[in-house]
Amino acid sequence: MPKEYVVIGLIALAGFLGGGVYSTWRTARGLAVVLLVLALVAVGAAVTWLL
């Protein structure tokens, strides 16, 4: 699998998790923080994988 596909998938996952953060921030802040951390890990993994 080309590494560009993995990077695109990780960025898409980060976007999906970011949307979860946005939608759950008012009702469940603890879950939103967990989703935010996971989104940041996905972005970090995408950058690391690309380099």
Biopython code that builds the backbone (N, CA, C, O; Angstrom):
import numpy as np
from Bio.PDB.StructureBuilder import StructureBuilder

atoms = [
    (1, "MET", "N", (0.853, -1.173, 0.000)),
    (1, "MET", "CA", (0.000, 0.000, 0.000)),
    (1, "MET", "C", (0.898, 1.235, 0.000)),
    (1, "MET", "O", (1.797, 1.351, 0.833)),
    (2, "PRO", "N", (0.659, 2.149, -0.925)),
    (2, "PRO", "CA", (1.463, 3.377, -0.927)),
    (2, "PRO", "C", (1.244, 4.177, 0.348)),
    (2, "PRO", "O", (0.148, 4.197, 0.908)),
    (3, "LYS", "N", (2.310, 4.835, 0.796)),
    (3, "LYS", "CA", (2.201, 5.530, 2.073)),
    (3, "LYS", "C", (1.269, 6.735, 2.003)),
    (3, "LYS", "O", (0.797, 7.203, 3.039)),
    (4, "GLU", "N", (0.995, 7.242, 0.816)),
    (4, "GLU", "CA", (0.054, 8.362, 0.706)),
    (4, "GLU", "C", (-1.356, 7.940, 1.120)),
    (4, "GLU", "O", (-2.100, 8.732, 1.699)),
    (5, "TYR", "N", (-1.718, 6.698, 0.824)),
    (5, "TYR", "CA", (-3.038, 6.211, 1.219)),
    (5, "TYR", "C", (-3.170, 6.154, 2.737)),
    (5, "TYR", "O", (-4.219, 6.479, 3.294)),
    (6, "VAL", "N", (-2.114, 5.746, 3.385)),
    (6, "VAL", "CA", (-2.138, 5.672, 4.848)),
    (6, "VAL", "C", (-2.261, 7.069, 5.434)),
    (6, "VAL", "O", (-3.022, 7.283, 6.377)),
    (7, "VAL", "N", (-1.521, 8.016, 4.885)),
    (7, "VAL", "CA", (-1.567, 9.400, 5.379)),
    (7, "VAL", "C", (-2.958, 9.980, 5.179)),
    (7, "VAL", "O", (-3.491, 10.627, 6.080)),
    (8, "ILE", "N", (-3.552, 9.757, 4.015)),
    (8, "ILE", "CA", (-4.899, 10.263, 3.754)),
    (8, "ILE", "C", (-5.897, 9.628, 4.712)),
    (8, "ILE", "O", (-6.791, 10.307, 5.217)),
    (9, "GLY", "N", (-5.752, 8.336, 4.965)),
    (9, "GLY", "CA", (-6.643, 7.660, 5.910)),
    (9, "GLY", "C", (-6.512, 8.200, 7.322)),
    (9, "GLY", "O", (-7.511, 8.374, 8.019)),
    (10, "LEU", "N", (-5.278, 8.468, 7.748)),
    (10, "LEU", "CA", (-5.076, 9.010, 9.096)),
    (10, "LEU", "C", (-5.624, 10.425, 9.221)),
    (10, "LEU", "O", (-6.184, 10.787, 10.256)),
    (11, "ILE", "N", (-5.465, 11.227, 8.173)),
    (11, "ILE", "CA", (-6.023, 12.582, 8.216)),
    (11, "ILE", "C", (-7.549, 12.534, 8.211)),
    (11, "ILE", "O", (-8.201, 13.330, 8.886)),
    (12, "ALA", "N", (-8.112, 11.601, 7.449)),
    (12, "ALA", "CA", (-9.572, 11.440, 7.459)),
    (12, "ALA", "C", (-10.058, 11.001, 8.839)),
    (12, "ALA", "O", (-11.083, 11.480, 9.324)),
    (13, "LEU", "N", (-9.319, 10.094, 9.465)),
    (13, "LEU", "CA", (-9.668, 9.664, 10.818)),
    (13, "LEU", "C", (-9.597, 10.830, 11.794)),
    (13, "LEU", "O", (-10.463, 10.975, 12.656)),
    (14, "ALA", "N", (-8.568, 11.658, 11.661)),
    (14, "ALA", "CA", (-8.442, 12.830, 12.527)),
    (14, "ALA", "C", (-9.605, 13.796, 12.315)),
    (14, "ALA", "O", (-10.106, 14.383, 13.275)),
    (15, "GLY", "N", (-10.031, 13.962, 11.085)),
    (15, "GLY", "CA", (-11.179, 14.816, 10.802)),
    (15, "GLY", "C", (-12.461, 14.268, 11.406)),
    (15, "GLY", "O", (-13.269, 15.019, 11.952)),
    (16, "PHE", "N", (-12.641, 12.972, 11.307)),
    (16, "PHE", "CA", (-13.804, 12.329, 11.896)),
    (16, "PHE", "C", (-13.808, 12.503, 13.424)),
    (16, "PHE", "O", (-14.839, 12.807, 14.024)),
    (17, "LEU", "N", (-12.641, 12.304, 14.034)),
    (17, "LEU", "CA", (-12.538, 12.486, 15.487)),
    (17, "LEU", "C", (-12.716, 13.945, 15.876)),
    (17, "LEU", "O", (-13.296, 14.244, 16.920)),
    (18, "GLY", "N", (-12.221, 14.856, 15.041)),
    (18, "GLY", "CA", (-12.427, 16.284, 15.306)),
    (18, "GLY", "C", (-13.903, 16.659, 15.272)),
    (18, "GLY", "O", (-14.360, 17.474, 16.073)),
    (19, "GLY", "N", (-14.637, 16.070, 14.356)),
    (19, "GLY", "CA", (-16.084, 16.290, 14.331)),
    (19, "GLY", "C", (-16.754, 15.754, 15.582)),
    (19, "GLY", "O", (-17.713, 16.342, 16.082)),
    (20, "GLY", "N", (-16.254, 14.649, 16.081)),
    (20, "GLY", "CA", (-16.773, 14.114, 17.342)),
    (20, "GLY", "C", (-16.494, 15.041, 18.507)),
    (20, "GLY", "O", (-17.329, 15.194, 19.399)),
    (21, "VAL", "N", (-15.328, 15.657, 18.503)),
    (21, "VAL", "CA", (-15.002, 16.629, 19.549)),
    (21, "VAL", "C", (-15.972, 17.794, 19.490)),
    (21, "VAL", "O", (-16.505, 18.225, 20.513)),
    (22, "TYR", "N", (-16.196, 18.299, 18.285)),
    (22, "TYR", "CA", (-17.089, 19.453, 18.116)),
    (22, "TYR", "C", (-18.513, 19.132, 18.572)),
    (22, "TYR", "O", (-19.175, 19.963, 19.196)),
    (23, "SER", "N", (-18.976, 17.928, 18.258)),
    (23, "SER", "CA", (-20.364, 17.601, 18.573)),
    (23, "SER", "C", (-20.570, 17.202, 20.032)),
    (23, "SER", "O", (-21.684, 17.330, 20.540)),
    (24, "THR", "N", (-19.544, 16.729, 20.717)),
    (24, "THR", "CA", (-19.732, 16.279, 22.097)),
    (24, "THR", "C", (-19.220, 17.271, 23.142)),
    (24, "THR", "O", (-19.335, 17.015, 24.341)),
    (25, "TRP", "N", (-18.662, 18.392, 22.707)),
    (25, "TRP", "CA", (-18.034, 19.311, 23.661)),
    (25, "TRP", "C", (-19.025, 19.824, 24.707)),
    (25, "TRP", "O", (-18.669, 19.916, 25.882)),
    (26, "ARG", "N", (-20.242, 20.156, 24.320)),
    (26, "ARG", "CA", (-21.205, 20.722, 25.274)),
    (26, "ARG", "C", (-21.774, 19.695, 26.245)),
    (26, "ARG", "O", (-22.090, 20.030, 27.386)),
    (27, "THR", "N", (-21.906, 18.467, 25.809)),
    (27, "THR", "CA", (-22.589, 17.485, 26.643)),
    (27, "THR", "C", (-21.646, 16.582, 27.426)),
    (27, "THR", "O", (-21.924, 16.249, 28.578)),
    (28, "ALA", "N", (-20.549, 16.187, 26.824)),
    (28, "ALA", "CA", (-19.642, 15.229, 27.479)),
    (28, "ALA", "C", (-18.203, 15.685, 27.257)),
    (28, "ALA", "O", (-17.528, 15.226, 26.336)),
    (29, "ARG", "N", (-17.752, 16.581, 28.101)),
    (29, "ARG", "CA", (-16.412, 17.158, 27.903)),
    (29, "ARG", "C", (-15.301, 16.137, 28.086)),
    (29, "ARG", "O", (-14.274, 16.220, 27.412)),
    (30, "GLY", "N", (-15.481, 15.188, 28.972)),
    (30, "GLY", "CA", (-14.458, 14.162, 29.168)),
    (30, "GLY", "C", (-14.240, 13.351, 27.904)),
    (30, "GLY", "O", (-13.104, 13.113, 27.494)),
    (31, "LEU", "N", (-15.330, 12.930, 27.291)),
    (31, "LEU", "CA", (-15.244, 12.182, 26.036)),
    (31, "LEU", "C", (-14.655, 13.055, 24.935)),
    (31, "LEU", "O", (-13.886, 12.569, 24.106)),
    (32, "ALA", "N", (-15.007, 14.332, 24.919)),
    (32, "ALA", "CA", (-14.472, 15.244, 23.906)),
    (32, "ALA", "C", (-12.960, 15.378, 24.039)),
    (32, "ALA", "O", (-12.254, 15.450, 23.033)),
    (33, "VAL", "N", (-12.461, 15.411, 25.262)),
    (33, "VAL", "CA", (-11.016, 15.508, 25.474)),
    (33, "VAL", "C", (-10.320, 14.241, 24.992)),
    (33, "VAL", "O", (-9.251, 14.306, 24.384)),
    (34, "VAL", "N", (-10.922, 13.101, 25.262)),
    (34, "VAL", "CA", (-10.349, 11.833, 24.786)),
    (34, "VAL", "C", (-10.320, 11.808, 23.260)),
    (34, "VAL", "O", (-9.319, 11.405, 22.666)),
    (35, "LEU", "N", (-11.396, 12.228, 22.629)),
    (35, "LEU", "CA", (-11.434, 12.269, 21.168)),
    (35, "LEU", "C", (-10.419, 13.256, 20.609)),
    (35, "LEU", "O", (-9.818, 13.005, 19.565)),
    (36, "LEU", "N", (-10.225, 14.383, 21.303)),
    (36, "LEU", "CA", (-9.232, 15.357, 20.871)),
    (36, "LEU", "C", (-7.825, 14.775, 20.925)),
    (36, "LEU", "O", (-7.027, 14.978, 20.010)),
    (37, "VAL", "N", (-7.529, 14.061, 21.988)),
    (37, "VAL", "CA", (-6.212, 13.430, 22.102)),
    (37, "VAL", "C", (-6.020, 12.407, 20.985)),
    (37, "VAL", "O", (-4.948, 12.342, 20.384)),
    (38, "LEU", "N", (-7.029, 11.622, 20.709)),
    (38, "LEU", "CA", (-6.935, 10.636, 19.631)),
    (38, "LEU", "C", (-6.765, 11.299, 18.269)),
    (38, "LEU", "O", (-6.027, 10.796, 17.422)),
    (39, "ALA", "N", (-7.446, 12.430, 18.052)),
    (39, "ALA", "CA", (-7.291, 13.155, 16.797)),
    (39, "ALA", "C", (-5.870, 13.695, 16.656)),
    (39, "ALA", "O", (-5.291, 13.645, 15.571)),
    (40, "LEU", "N", (-5.315, 14.203, 17.735)),
    (40, "LEU", "CA", (-3.946, 14.716, 17.687)),
    (40, "LEU", "C", (-2.942, 13.594, 17.443)),
    (40, "LEU", "O", (-1.949, 13.789, 16.741)),
    (41, "VAL", "N", (-3.194, 12.436, 18.013)),
    (41, "VAL", "CA", (-2.324, 11.282, 17.766)),
    (41, "VAL", "C", (-2.404, 10.879, 16.295)),
    (41, "VAL", "O", (-1.384, 10.553, 15.687)),
    (42, "ALA", "N", (-3.595, 10.899, 15.725)),
    (42, "ALA", "CA", (-3.748, 10.532, 14.311)),
    (42, "ALA", "C", (-3.020, 11.524, 13.407)),
    (42, "ALA", "O", (-2.385, 11.115, 12.436)),
    (43, "VAL", "N", (-3.100, 12.801, 13.705)),
    (43, "VAL", "CA", (-2.388, 13.801, 12.909)),
    (43, "VAL", "C", (-0.880, 13.622, 13.071)),
    (43, "VAL", "O", (-0.135, 13.688, 12.094)),
    (44, "GLY", "N", (-0.440, 13.400, 14.289)),
    (44, "GLY", "CA", (0.983, 13.169, 14.519)),
    (44, "GLY", "C", (1.484, 11.936, 13.797)),
    (44, "GLY", "O", (2.586, 11.937, 13.249)),
    (45, "ALA", "N", (0.688, 10.893, 13.793)),
    (45, "ALA", "CA", (1.068, 9.675, 13.081)),
    (45, "ALA", "C", (1.118, 9.910, 11.576)),
    (45, "ALA", "O", (1.989, 9.373, 10.892)),
    (46, "ALA", "N", (0.192, 10.706, 11.058)),
    (46, "ALA", "CA", (0.193, 11.007, 9.624)),
    (46, "ALA", "C", (1.452, 11.780, 9.235)),
    (46, "ALA", "O", (2.082, 11.481, 8.221)),
    (47, "VAL", "N", (1.811, 12.766, 10.040)),
    (47, "VAL", "CA", (3.016, 13.546, 9.743)),
    (47, "VAL", "C", (4.251, 12.669, 9.850)),
    (47, "VAL", "O", (5.137, 12.736, 8.998)),
    (48, "THR", "N", (4.317, 11.854, 10.882)),
    (48, "THR", "CA", (5.461, 10.965, 11.057)),
    (48, "THR", "C", (5.552, 9.957, 9.914)),
    (48, "THR", "O", (6.646, 9.688, 9.416)),
    (49, "TRP", "N", (4.431, 9.402, 9.496)),
    (49, "TRP", "CA", (4.416, 8.415, 8.433)),
    (49, "TRP", "C", (4.856, 9.049, 7.112)),
    (49, "TRP", "O", (5.527, 8.409, 6.303)),
    (50, "LEU", "N", (4.475, 10.306, 6.902)),
    (50, "LEU", "CA", (4.824, 10.997, 5.655)),
    (50, "LEU", "C", (6.315, 11.286, 5.591)),
    (50, "LEU", "O", (6.915, 11.231, 4.517)),
    (51, "LEU", "N", (6.916, 11.593, 6.739)),
    (51, "LEU", "CA", (8.345, 11.888, 6.751)),
    (51, "LEU", "C", (9.123, 10.598, 6.724)),
    (51, "LEU", "O", (10.354, 10.619, 6.728)),
]
sb = StructureBuilder()
sb.init_structure("model")
sb.init_model(0)
sb.init_chain("A")
sb.init_seg("    ")
for serial, (resi, resn, name, xyz) in enumerate(atoms, 1):
    if name == "N":
        sb.init_residue(resn, " ", resi, " ")
    sb.init_atom(name, np.array(xyz, "f"), 0.0, 1.0, " ", f" {name:<3s}", serial, name[0])
structure = sb.get_structure()
